[in-house]
Amino acid sequence: MSKLFRNRWVIVALTVVVTLALLAACAAATQEPAAEQPAAGQPTEEMTEAPAAEQPAAEEPTEATTGEEPAMQEGTSTLDEVIARGTLKCGVNTELFGFGYLDDTGRNVGFDVEFCRAIAAAVLGDAEAVEFTSLNADQRLPALQTSEIDVLIRNTTWTLTRDADLGLDFTVTTFYDGQGYMVRKGEFNSVEELDGGTICVTSGTTTEANLADDFARRGLTYTPSVFSSTADTNNTFIDGACDAETSDKSQLAGLRAASPNPEDYVILPDTISKEPLGPVVRANDSDWRDAVMWTVFAMIEAEDLGINQANVDDFLTSDDVRVQRLLGTGEDDLGALLGLPKDWAYQVLSQVGSYGDVYEEYLTPIGITREGSLNAHWTEGGLIYSPAFR
Protein backbone atom coordinates (compact mmCIF):
# COMPACT_ATOMS: atom_id res chain seq x y z
CA MET A 1 0.00 0.00 0.00
CA SER A 2 1.37 3.40 -0.90
CA LYS A 3 2.27 5.96 1.71
CA LEU A 4 -0.18 8.44 0.24
CA PHE A 5 -3.09 6.00 0.54
CA ARG A 6 -2.24 5.23 4.18
CA ASN A 7 -2.18 8.93 5.06
CA ARG A 8 -5.61 9.42 3.55
CA TRP A 9 -7.09 6.65 5.79
CA VAL A 10 -5.49 8.20 8.83
CA ILE A 11 -7.09 11.54 8.01
CA VAL A 12 -10.53 9.91 7.57
CA ALA A 13 -10.24 8.03 10.87
CA LEU A 14 -9.25 11.15 12.75
CA THR A 15 -12.18 13.01 11.22
CA VAL A 16 -14.63 10.31 12.44
CA VAL A 17 -13.20 10.33 15.96
CA VAL A 18 -13.42 14.11 16.23
CA THR A 19 -16.99 14.10 14.93
CA LEU A 20 -18.10 11.47 17.48
CA ALA A 21 -16.47 13.41 20.29
CA LEU A 22 -18.30 16.59 19.32
CA LEU A 23 -21.64 14.76 19.17
CA ALA A 24 -21.10 13.25 22.63
CA ALA A 25 -20.29 16.66 24.06
CA CYS A 26 -23.47 18.19 22.61
CA ALA A 27 -25.63 15.38 23.99
CA ALA A 28 -24.15 15.83 27.44
CA ALA A 29 -24.84 19.54 27.30
CA THR A 30 -28.57 18.99 26.69
CA GLN A 31 -29.10 16.65 29.71
CA GLU A 32 -30.38 17.89 33.18
CA PRO A 33 -27.71 18.11 35.84
CA ALA A 34 -27.67 15.18 38.26
CA ALA A 35 -28.64 17.45 41.11
CA GLU A 36 -31.97 18.21 39.37
CA GLN A 37 -32.86 14.53 38.97
CA PRO A 38 -33.33 13.10 42.49
CA ALA A 39 -32.69 9.48 43.19
CA ALA A 40 -35.66 7.18 43.69
CA GLY A 41 -37.28 7.67 47.09
CA GLN A 42 -36.17 11.31 47.48
CA PRO A 43 -38.95 13.97 47.57
CA THR A 44 -39.48 16.00 44.41
CA GLU A 45 -40.13 19.75 44.38
CA GLU A 46 -43.91 19.13 43.98
CA MET A 47 -43.96 16.74 46.95
CA THR A 48 -42.07 19.05 49.27
CA GLU A 49 -44.23 22.05 48.38
CA ALA A 50 -47.63 20.23 48.70
CA PRO A 51 -49.48 21.54 51.80
CA ALA A 52 -49.86 19.06 54.64
CA ALA A 53 -53.67 19.54 54.73
CA GLU A 54 -53.93 18.16 51.22
CA GLN A 55 -51.78 15.11 51.91
CA PRO A 56 -52.12 14.32 55.66
CA ALA A 57 -49.75 11.78 57.08
CA ALA A 58 -51.37 8.64 58.48
CA GLU A 59 -50.46 9.59 62.02
CA GLU A 60 -51.63 13.22 61.74
CA PRO A 61 -55.19 14.01 63.00
CA THR A 62 -57.81 14.72 60.35
CA GLU A 63 -61.01 16.74 60.80
CA ALA A 64 -62.83 13.64 62.05
CA THR A 65 -60.39 13.23 64.96
CA THR A 66 -60.04 16.83 66.10
CA GLY A 67 -63.35 16.99 67.95
CA GLU A 68 -65.28 18.62 65.10
CA GLU A 69 -68.40 16.68 64.08
CA PRO A 70 -68.26 15.93 60.33
CA ALA A 71 -71.33 16.49 58.20
CA MET A 72 -73.54 13.46 57.56
CA GLN A 73 -72.33 11.62 54.50
CA GLU A 74 -74.67 10.60 51.72
CA GLY A 75 -75.91 7.08 52.36
CA THR A 76 -75.76 7.38 56.16
CA SER A 77 -78.51 5.38 57.82
CA THR A 78 -81.39 7.24 59.42
CA LEU A 79 -80.49 5.33 62.57
CA ASP A 80 -77.13 7.12 62.71
CA GLU A 81 -78.78 10.46 62.01
CA VAL A 82 -81.35 10.02 64.78
CA ILE A 83 -78.66 9.05 67.28
CA ALA A 84 -76.47 12.01 66.28
CA ARG A 85 -79.44 14.41 66.41
CA GLY A 86 -80.71 13.09 69.75
CA THR A 87 -84.37 13.28 68.75
CA LEU A 88 -86.75 11.25 66.62
CA LYS A 89 -88.90 13.02 64.01
CA CYS A 90 -92.23 11.19 63.85
CA GLY A 91 -95.16 11.99 61.55
CA VAL A 92 -98.54 11.49 63.24
CA ASN A 93 -102.24 12.27 63.12
CA THR A 94 -103.58 14.75 65.65
CA GLU A 95 -107.24 14.44 64.66
CA LEU A 96 -108.05 10.78 65.26
CA PHE A 97 -109.27 9.94 68.74
CA GLY A 98 -107.73 6.72 70.01
CA PHE A 99 -104.90 6.61 67.46
CA GLY A 100 -103.37 10.08 67.34
CA TYR A 101 -104.75 13.22 68.98
CA LEU A 102 -103.97 16.00 71.43
CA ASP A 103 -105.16 15.57 75.01
CA ASP A 104 -106.45 18.38 77.22
CA THR A 105 -102.90 19.56 77.91
CA GLY A 106 -101.89 19.60 74.21
CA ARG A 107 -99.78 16.47 74.52
CA ASN A 108 -99.65 14.05 71.57
CA VAL A 109 -101.21 10.76 72.65
CA GLY A 110 -102.78 7.68 71.10
CA PHE A 111 -102.11 4.13 69.95
CA ASP A 112 -99.96 5.19 66.97
CA VAL A 113 -98.21 7.94 68.90
CA GLU A 114 -96.97 5.51 71.56
CA PHE A 115 -95.03 3.59 68.93
CA CYS A 116 -93.14 6.81 68.19
CA ARG A 117 -92.21 7.00 71.85
CA ALA A 118 -91.26 3.32 71.89
CA ILE A 119 -88.81 3.83 69.02
CA ALA A 120 -87.27 6.83 70.79
CA ALA A 121 -86.88 4.75 73.95
CA ALA A 122 -85.18 1.94 72.01
CA VAL A 123 -82.82 4.14 70.03
CA LEU A 124 -82.18 7.06 72.38
CA GLY A 125 -83.14 5.67 75.78
CA ASP A 126 -85.73 8.43 76.20
CA ALA A 127 -89.36 7.97 75.15
CA GLU A 128 -89.91 11.72 75.24
CA ALA A 129 -87.10 12.54 72.78
CA VAL A 130 -89.63 12.85 69.95
CA GLU A 131 -90.45 15.75 67.66
CA PHE A 132 -94.00 15.20 66.43
CA THR A 133 -95.18 16.50 63.06
CA SER A 134 -98.93 16.67 62.46
CA LEU A 135 -99.74 15.54 58.92
CA ASN A 136 -102.97 15.15 57.00
CA ALA A 137 -103.52 12.35 54.48
CA ASP A 138 -102.17 14.35 51.53
CA GLN A 139 -99.05 15.50 53.38
CA ARG A 140 -97.96 12.29 55.08
CA LEU A 141 -96.15 10.37 52.32
CA PRO A 142 -94.32 13.38 50.78
CA ALA A 143 -93.11 14.36 54.26
CA LEU A 144 -91.45 10.96 54.61
CA GLN A 145 -90.08 10.93 51.06
CA THR A 146 -88.41 14.33 51.53
CA SER A 147 -86.91 13.39 54.93
CA GLU A 148 -89.01 15.91 56.85
CA ILE A 149 -89.70 13.03 59.21
CA ASP A 150 -87.80 9.83 60.09
CA VAL A 151 -90.82 7.56 60.38
CA LEU A 152 -94.52 7.84 59.64
CA ILE A 153 -96.89 6.25 62.15
CA ARG A 154 -100.26 7.58 61.14
CA ASN A 155 -103.02 5.09 60.15
CA THR A 156 -101.40 4.47 56.75
CA THR A 157 -102.40 1.40 54.75
CA TRP A 158 -99.76 -0.95 53.35
CA THR A 159 -100.33 -1.35 49.59
CA LEU A 160 -98.22 -2.69 46.75
CA THR A 161 -98.04 0.67 44.99
CA ARG A 162 -96.90 2.53 48.08
CA ASP A 163 -94.37 -0.17 48.90
CA ALA A 164 -92.91 -0.72 45.42
CA ASP A 165 -93.35 2.59 43.61
CA LEU A 166 -93.02 5.41 46.13
CA GLY A 167 -89.62 4.71 47.65
CA LEU A 168 -91.12 3.56 50.95
CA ASP A 169 -90.84 0.48 53.16
CA PHE A 170 -93.61 -0.74 55.44
CA THR A 171 -92.21 -2.38 58.54
CA VAL A 172 -94.72 -4.41 60.55
CA THR A 173 -98.50 -4.25 60.89
CA THR A 174 -99.54 -2.84 64.25
CA PHE A 175 -103.27 -2.86 63.49
CA TYR A 176 -105.30 -4.96 61.05
CA ASP A 177 -108.20 -2.89 59.80
CA GLY A 178 -110.82 -2.75 57.07
CA GLN A 179 -112.90 -0.01 55.48
CA GLY A 180 -116.55 0.49 56.34
CA TYR A 181 -119.39 3.01 56.46
CA MET A 182 -120.80 5.09 59.29
CA VAL A 183 -124.39 6.36 59.07
CA ARG A 184 -126.84 8.09 61.34
CA LYS A 185 -128.79 5.66 63.46
CA GLY A 186 -132.19 4.81 61.99
CA GLU A 187 -131.53 6.25 58.52
CA PHE A 188 -129.77 3.37 56.76
CA ASN A 189 -129.39 -0.31 57.60
CA SER A 190 -127.25 -1.50 54.67
CA VAL A 191 -124.87 -0.25 51.99
CA GLU A 192 -127.50 -0.94 49.31
CA GLU A 193 -129.77 1.65 50.91
CA LEU A 194 -127.08 4.28 50.22
CA ASP A 195 -127.67 3.98 46.45
CA GLY A 196 -127.69 7.49 44.96
CA GLY A 197 -126.51 9.05 48.21
CA THR A 198 -123.66 11.40 49.09
CA ILE A 199 -120.62 9.85 50.77
CA CYS A 200 -118.05 11.86 52.70
CA VAL A 201 -114.47 10.67 52.11
CA THR A 202 -110.94 11.97 52.73
CA SER A 203 -108.60 12.58 49.79
CA GLY A 204 -105.12 11.08 49.49
CA THR A 205 -106.26 7.79 51.00
CA THR A 206 -107.06 4.27 49.83
CA THR A 207 -110.67 4.88 50.83
CA GLU A 208 -111.50 6.85 47.67
CA ALA A 209 -110.62 3.97 45.36
CA ASN A 210 -112.18 1.39 47.69
CA LEU A 211 -115.42 3.37 47.76
CA ALA A 212 -115.56 3.52 43.97
CA ASP A 213 -114.79 -0.21 43.66
CA ASP A 214 -117.39 -1.21 46.24
CA PHE A 215 -120.24 0.79 44.75
CA ALA A 216 -119.35 -0.35 41.22
CA ARG A 217 -119.30 -3.98 42.38
CA ARG A 218 -122.74 -3.57 43.92
CA GLY A 219 -124.10 -1.70 40.88
CA LEU A 220 -124.82 1.41 42.97
CA THR A 221 -124.31 5.11 42.28
CA TYR A 222 -123.14 7.83 44.67
CA THR A 223 -121.84 11.37 44.86
CA PRO A 224 -118.47 11.73 46.61
CA SER A 225 -117.86 14.68 48.92
CA VAL A 226 -114.08 14.85 49.24
CA PHE A 227 -111.95 16.70 51.83
CA SER A 228 -108.21 16.79 52.54
CA SER A 229 -108.72 16.79 56.30
CA THR A 230 -110.26 13.98 58.35
CA ALA A 231 -111.79 16.59 60.64
CA ASP A 232 -113.49 18.36 57.71
CA THR A 233 -114.76 15.05 56.36
CA ASN A 234 -116.23 14.07 59.69
CA ASN A 235 -117.65 17.49 60.52
CA THR A 236 -119.44 17.60 57.17
CA PHE A 237 -121.02 14.23 57.90
CA ILE A 238 -121.96 15.26 61.45
CA ASP A 239 -123.57 18.41 60.04
CA GLY A 240 -125.81 16.25 57.88
CA ALA A 241 -124.40 17.16 54.46
CA CYS A 242 -123.52 13.52 53.68
CA ASP A 243 -125.59 10.36 54.00
CA ALA A 244 -122.58 8.34 55.13
CA GLU A 245 -118.91 8.65 55.94
CA THR A 246 -116.44 6.00 54.81
CA SER A 247 -113.01 5.22 56.21
CA ASP A 248 -111.15 2.50 58.08
CA LYS A 249 -113.48 1.07 60.70
CA SER A 250 -111.01 1.90 63.47
CA GLN A 251 -111.03 5.51 62.36
CA LEU A 252 -114.80 5.59 62.23
CA ALA A 253 -114.90 4.16 65.76
CA GLY A 254 -112.56 6.88 66.98
CA LEU A 255 -114.54 9.63 65.26
CA ARG A 256 -117.82 8.31 66.65
CA ALA A 257 -116.38 8.11 70.18
CA ALA A 258 -115.19 11.73 69.93
CA SER A 259 -118.52 13.06 68.62
CA PRO A 260 -120.93 14.94 70.92
CA ASN A 261 -123.49 12.11 70.79
CA PRO A 262 -121.79 8.79 69.87
CA GLU A 263 -125.06 6.87 70.22
CA ASP A 264 -126.48 8.76 67.24
CA TYR A 265 -124.19 6.93 64.80
CA VAL A 266 -123.83 3.35 63.63
CA ILE A 267 -121.01 1.61 61.76
CA LEU A 268 -122.52 -0.80 59.23
CA PRO A 269 -121.29 -4.42 59.50
CA ASP A 270 -119.83 -4.53 55.97
CA THR A 271 -116.03 -4.58 55.70
CA ILE A 272 -115.07 -3.75 52.12
CA SER A 273 -111.26 -3.90 52.15
CA LYS A 274 -108.08 -5.01 53.89
CA GLU A 275 -106.25 -2.15 55.60
CA PRO A 276 -103.06 -3.26 57.40
CA LEU A 277 -101.65 -0.25 59.26
CA GLY A 278 -98.19 0.32 60.70
CA PRO A 279 -94.97 2.35 60.72
CA VAL A 280 -93.47 3.40 57.38
CA VAL A 281 -89.86 4.37 56.60
CA ARG A 282 -87.91 5.30 53.50
CA ALA A 283 -86.80 2.41 51.28
CA ASN A 284 -83.28 0.96 51.13
CA ASP A 285 -82.36 1.82 54.72
CA SER A 286 -82.28 -1.60 56.35
CA ASP A 287 -80.58 -0.55 59.60
CA TRP A 288 -83.34 1.95 60.36
CA ARG A 289 -86.10 -0.37 59.14
CA ASP A 290 -84.82 -3.11 61.47
CA ALA A 291 -84.68 -0.77 64.46
CA VAL A 292 -88.28 0.36 63.91
CA MET A 293 -89.59 -3.11 63.14
CA TRP A 294 -87.96 -4.92 66.05
CA THR A 295 -89.10 -2.24 68.49
CA VAL A 296 -92.68 -3.21 67.65
CA PHE A 297 -91.81 -6.91 67.80
CA ALA A 298 -90.31 -6.40 71.27
CA MET A 299 -93.63 -5.01 72.47
CA ILE A 300 -95.42 -8.04 71.03
CA GLU A 301 -92.85 -10.55 72.33
CA ALA A 302 -93.32 -9.15 75.82
CA GLU A 303 -96.92 -10.34 75.72
CA ASP A 304 -95.73 -13.86 74.93
CA LEU A 305 -93.61 -13.78 78.06
CA GLY A 306 -96.20 -12.13 80.31
CA ILE A 307 -94.20 -8.92 80.58
CA ASN A 308 -95.82 -5.49 80.74
CA GLN A 309 -94.91 -2.02 81.93
CA ALA A 310 -96.11 -2.70 85.48
CA ASN A 311 -94.06 -5.86 86.05
CA VAL A 312 -91.02 -5.55 83.77
CA ASP A 313 -88.64 -4.84 86.66
CA ASP A 314 -89.66 -8.13 88.26
CA PHE A 315 -88.28 -9.96 85.22
CA LEU A 316 -84.81 -8.44 85.41
CA THR A 317 -83.62 -11.35 87.56
CA SER A 318 -85.43 -14.03 85.56
CA ASP A 319 -83.56 -17.25 84.74
CA ASP A 320 -85.59 -17.71 81.55
CA VAL A 321 -83.16 -17.28 78.66
CA ARG A 322 -85.97 -15.89 76.47
CA VAL A 323 -86.54 -13.10 78.97
CA GLN A 324 -82.82 -12.47 79.28
CA ARG A 325 -82.44 -12.14 75.50
CA LEU A 326 -85.34 -9.69 75.31
CA LEU A 327 -84.37 -7.53 78.28
CA GLY A 328 -80.61 -7.75 77.73
CA THR A 329 -79.88 -9.24 81.14
CA GLY A 330 -78.05 -12.35 79.90
CA GLU A 331 -74.98 -13.06 77.80
CA ASP A 332 -76.68 -12.46 74.47
CA ASP A 333 -76.54 -8.88 73.17
CA LEU A 334 -79.24 -8.69 70.51
CA GLY A 335 -79.16 -4.92 70.68
CA ALA A 336 -75.66 -4.88 69.19
CA LEU A 337 -77.01 -6.61 66.09
CA LEU A 338 -79.45 -3.71 65.63
CA GLY A 339 -77.02 -0.92 66.50
CA LEU A 340 -78.90 -0.37 69.77
CA PRO A 341 -77.95 -0.56 73.47
CA LYS A 342 -78.14 -3.95 75.14
CA ASP A 343 -81.13 -2.89 77.27
CA TRP A 344 -83.08 -1.30 74.38
CA ALA A 345 -86.15 -3.51 74.83
CA TYR A 346 -86.20 -2.93 78.59
CA GLN A 347 -86.27 0.82 77.91
CA VAL A 348 -89.24 0.35 75.57
CA LEU A 349 -91.21 -1.75 78.02
CA SER A 350 -90.43 0.27 81.14
CA GLN A 351 -91.12 3.66 79.53
CA VAL A 352 -93.96 2.81 77.13
CA GLY A 353 -95.17 -0.73 77.75
CA SER A 354 -96.09 -3.83 75.79
CA TYR A 355 -98.35 -3.95 72.75
CA GLY A 356 -101.21 -4.97 75.04
CA ASP A 357 -100.54 -2.05 77.39
CA VAL A 358 -100.84 0.47 74.57
CA TYR A 359 -103.92 -1.20 73.06
CA GLU A 360 -105.74 -1.36 76.37
CA GLU A 361 -105.00 2.26 77.17
CA TYR A 362 -106.16 3.81 73.91
CA LEU A 363 -108.34 1.47 71.84
CA THR A 364 -110.34 -0.66 74.25
CA PRO A 365 -111.97 2.41 75.86
CA ILE A 366 -113.43 3.49 72.50
CA GLY A 367 -114.93 0.08 71.79
CA ILE A 368 -112.20 -1.41 69.59
CA THR A 369 -111.69 -4.64 71.49
CA ARG A 370 -109.08 -7.26 70.66
CA GLU A 371 -111.07 -10.34 71.56
CA GLY A 372 -112.16 -12.22 68.46
CA SER A 373 -110.45 -9.76 66.12
CA LEU A 374 -107.40 -10.01 63.90
CA ASN A 375 -105.62 -7.82 66.45
CA ALA A 376 -105.84 -10.46 69.15
CA HIS A 377 -102.57 -12.06 70.21
CA TRP A 378 -101.64 -15.06 68.04
CA THR A 379 -102.19 -17.42 70.98
CA GLU A 380 -105.80 -16.18 71.09
CA GLY A 381 -106.58 -16.57 67.39
CA GLY A 382 -105.33 -13.21 66.13
CA LEU A 383 -102.48 -12.11 63.85
CA ILE A 384 -100.36 -10.19 66.36
CA TYR A 385 -97.18 -12.25 66.25
CA SER A 386 -93.44 -11.72 66.63
CA PRO A 387 -90.54 -13.61 65.05
CA ALA A 388 -88.11 -15.27 67.42
CA PHE A 389 -85.73 -13.22 69.55
CA ARG A 390 -82.56 -15.27 69.23
ZIDA-V113547 format. One record per residue. SS is DSSP state (H for helix, E for strand, L for the rest). PSI is psi in radians with two decimals (none if undefined). OMEGA is omega in whole degrees, -180 to 180 (NA if undefined). Layout:
# ZIDA-V113547
<<SS	PSI	OMEGA> <SS	PSI	OMEGA>>
This chain:
# ZIDA-V113547
<<L	2.43	-176> <L	2.71	-180> <H	-0.64	-179> <H	-0.71	-179> <H	-0.72	-180> <H	-0.69	180> <H	-0.64	178> <H	-0.71	180> <H	-0.62	179> <H	-0.74	180> <H	-0.75	180> <H	-0.76	-179> <H	-0.74	179> <H	-0.66	179> <H	-0.74	179> <H	-0.77	-179> <H	-0.77	179> <H	-0.74	180> <H	-0.79	180> <H	-0.67	180> <H	-0.70	178> <H	-0.71	178> <H	-0.73	180> <H	-0.68	179> <H	-0.69	179> <H	-0.72	180> <H	-0.71	180> <H	-0.60	-179> <H	-0.47	-178> <H	-0.18	-179> <L	2.63	177> <L	2.52	176> <L	2.64	-178> <H	-0.56	-178> <H	-0.39	-179> <H	0.00	177> <L	1.57	-175> <L	2.64	175> <L	2.77	-180> <L	2.40	178> <L	-0.26	178> <L	2.49	-179> <L	2.40	175> <L	3.03	179> <H	-0.70	-179> <H	-0.70	-179> <H	-0.72	-176> <H	-0.38	-179> <H	-0.19	180> <L	2.29	-179> <L	2.55	-177> <L	-0.56	-178> <L	-0.46	-179> <L	-0.47	180> <L	1.25	-176> <L	2.43	174> <L	2.71	-175> <L	-0.60	-176> <L	-0.15	-179> <L	2.46	-178> <L	2.38	173> <L	-3.11	-178> <H	-0.61	-176> <H	-0.30	-177> <H	0.16	-178> <L	0.17	179> <L	-0.17	178> <L	2.27	-178> <L	2.08	-180> <L	2.71	177> <L	2.64	178> <L	2.29	179> <L	2.64	178> <L	2.35	-179> <L	-0.09	177> <L	2.40	180> <L	2.58	175> <H	-0.53	177> <H	-0.81	179> <H	-0.68	-179> <H	-0.72	180> <H	-0.76	180> <H	-0.77	180> <H	-0.65	-179> <H	-0.64	-179> <L	0.07	176> <L	2.69	176> <E	2.31	176> <E	1.96	-173> <E	2.20	177> <E	2.24	-174> <E	3.00	172> <L	2.46	176> <L	0.25	-176> <E	0.13	-174> <E	1.77	-179> <L	2.32	-179> <L	-0.72	-175> <L	-0.79	179> <E	1.96	-177> <E	3.00	178> <E	2.27	179> <L	-3.00	-175> <L	-0.35	-180> <L	-0.01	-178> <L	0.16	-180> <L	2.39	175> <E	2.17	180> <E	2.95	177> <L	2.91	-179> <H	-0.92	180> <H	-0.73	-176> <H	-0.63	-178> <H	-0.45	176> <H	-0.53	172> <H	-0.83	-179> <H	-0.63	179> <H	-0.72	180> <H	-0.72	178> <H	-0.68	179> <H	-0.72	-179> <H	-0.78	-173> <H	-0.72	-172> <H	-0.16	-179> <L	0.15	-177> <L	1.91	-178> <L	-0.31	-179> <L	-0.01	-179> <L	1.02	-177> <E	2.35	172> <E	1.92	-176> <E	2.42	175> <E	2.08	180> <E	2.19	-176> <L	2.39	172> <L	-3.14	-174> <H	-0.64	-180> <H	-0.53	-174> <H	-0.44	-165> <H	-0.85	-177> <H	-0.77	176> <H	-0.62	180> <H	-0.63	178> <H	-0.74	-179> <H	-0.63	-178> <L	0.18	176> <L	0.38	173> <L	-0.53	178> <L	2.82	179> <L	-0.56	-178> <E	2.52	178> <E	2.10	177> <L	1.46	-171> <L	1.41	179> <L	1.15	-178> <L	2.15	-175> <E	2.38	176> <L	2.02	176> <L	2.82	-180> <H	-0.78	-178> <H	-0.81	-180> <H	-0.64	-177> <H	-0.74	-171> <H	-0.36	-170> <H	-0.18	-174> <L	0.13	180> <L	0.58	-178> <E	2.72	173> <E	2.23	172> <E	2.45	-171> <E	-1.28	-178> <E	2.50	-179> <E	2.14	177> <E	-0.33	180> <E	2.15	177> <E	2.08	-172> <E	3.12	176> <L	2.61	-176> <E	2.55	178> <E	-2.88	-177> <E	2.43	173> <E	2.34	-179> <E	2.95	174> <E	2.40	-176> <L	2.27	178> <L	-0.20	-179> <L	-0.78	-177> <L	2.50	-180> <L	-0.11	-179> <L	2.86	178> <L	-0.65	-178> <H	-0.53	180> <H	-0.18	178> <H	0.05	-179> <L	2.19	180> <L	0.02	-177> <E	3.11	178> <E	2.26	-176> <E	2.17	175> <E	2.33	-178> <E	2.62	-180> <E	2.40	-180> <L	2.86	178> <L	0.35	-178> <L	2.93	175> <H	-0.26	-174> <H	-0.54	179> <H	-0.88	-179> <H	-0.68	180> <H	-0.68	178> <H	-0.84	180> <H	-0.74	-180> <H	-0.74	-176> <H	-0.78	-180> <H	-0.64	177> <H	-0.71	180> <H	-0.59	-180> <H	-0.12	-178> <L	0.55	-178> <L	2.80	175> <L	2.76	-180> <E	2.87	174> <E	2.05	180> <E	2.47	173> <E	1.83	-166> <E	2.39	180> <E	2.64	180> <L	-0.33	-177> <L	2.37	176> <H	-0.69	-179> <H	-0.75	180> <H	-0.69	178> <H	-0.85	-177> <H	-0.72	-179> <H	-0.64	178> <H	-0.70	176> <H	-0.80	-180> <H	-0.62	180> <L	-0.13	176> <L	0.15	-178> <L	-0.19	178> <L	2.61	178> <L	-0.47	-179> <E	2.80	173> <E	2.36	180> <E	2.43	178> <E	-3.07	172> <E	2.48	-177> <H	-0.58	178> <H	-0.68	179> <H	-0.72	178> <H	-0.67	179> <H	-0.71	178> <H	-0.72	179> <H	-0.71	179> <H	-0.75	-179> <H	-0.55	-178> <H	-0.11	-179> <L	2.79	-179> <L	-0.61	-178> <L	1.40	-176> <H	-0.56	-177> <H	-0.17	180> <H	-0.09	-174> <E	2.60	-178> <E	2.41	173> <E	2.08	-179> <L	2.65	-175> <L	-0.34	-176> <L	2.34	171> <L	2.04	-168> <L	0.05	-178> <L	2.99	171> <L	2.22	-176> <E	1.35	175> <E	2.23	-175> <E	2.53	177> <E	3.13	-179> <E	2.53	180> <E	2.43	177> <E	3.02	176> <E	2.62	-177> <L	2.80	174> <L	0.67	178> <L	1.24	-169> <H	-0.59	180> <H	-0.77	-180> <H	-0.74	179> <H	-0.76	-179> <H	-0.73	-179> <H	-0.76	179> <H	-0.83	-175> <H	-0.80	-176> <H	-0.31	171> <H	-0.80	178> <H	-0.77	-179> <H	-0.60	178> <H	-0.65	179> <H	-0.55	178> <H	-0.75	179> <H	-0.61	179> <H	-0.65	178> <H	-0.67	177> <H	-0.66	-174> <L	0.03	179> <L	0.39	-178> <L	2.37	174> <L	-3.11	-176> <L	-0.59	-176> <L	-0.52	-174> <L	0.09	-173> <H	-0.61	-179> <H	-0.49	179> <H	-0.38	-177> <H	-0.03	-178> <L	-0.38	179> <L	0.25	-178> <L	2.51	176> <L	-0.09	-179> <L	2.09	-176> <H	-0.47	178> <H	-0.70	177> <H	-0.74	-179> <H	-0.71	179> <H	-0.74	-178> <H	-0.81	-174> <H	-0.16	179> <L	0.50	-178> <L	-0.09	-180> <L	-2.79	-178> <L	-0.58	-178> <L	2.37	177> <L	1.45	-180> <H	-0.44	178> <H	-0.65	-179> <H	-0.57	179> <H	-0.41	-179> <H	-0.03	-175> <L	0.44	-177> <L	2.84	177> <L	2.78	-178> <L	-0.58	-177> <L	0.41	-175> <H	-0.77	-178> <H	-0.62	176> <H	-0.74	179> <H	-0.71	178> <H	-0.86	-174> <H	-0.62	-179> <H	-0.55	-177> <H	-0.52	-176> <L	-0.84	180> <L	-3.12	178> <L	3.03	176> <H	-0.76	-180> <H	-0.64	178> <H	-0.85	-177> <H	-0.72	-180> <H	-0.81	-177> <H	-0.52	-178> <H	-0.64	-170> <H	-0.54	-174> <L	-0.70	179> <H	-0.72	-180> <H	-0.36	180> <H	0.32	172> <L	0.13	177> <L	1.49	-175> <L	2.69	-179> <L	-0.58	-173> <L	2.18	178> <L	0.04	-179> <L	2.99	176> <L	-0.32	-179> <L	0.13	172> <L	2.73	176> <E	2.63	-174> <H	-0.46	178> <H	-0.16	-180> <H	0.38	175> <L	0.06	-180> <L	-2.94	-177> <L	0.08	-179> <E	1.89	-165> <L	2.47	178> <L	2.45	170> <L	2.98	-175> <L	2.46	174> <L	1.59	179> <L	none	NA>>
